[in-house]
């Protein structure tokens, strides 16, 4: 989100939103990253992004739906696909 705001807005606005929302972030431990990279490797034919794989692993770990518009995730369990 921060990157998107930098790209489509300005640094001041991006930083304001970053500071407002940073308390809602999660720390991602090494084990979650390992699981995400195994998932990416197991699905390498789909060319999934590193960030999406980490997001998917975090969602599974916290037993919440992974919300995405990436069609590559549409058929996976635990995914809420939006177009």
Protein Blocks (a to p, Z undefined) as FASTA:
>chain_A
ZZmmmmmmcfklmmmmmmmmmmmpccddfklmmmmmmmmmmmmmnopafklmmmmmmmmm
nopacddfbfklmmpghiacdZZ
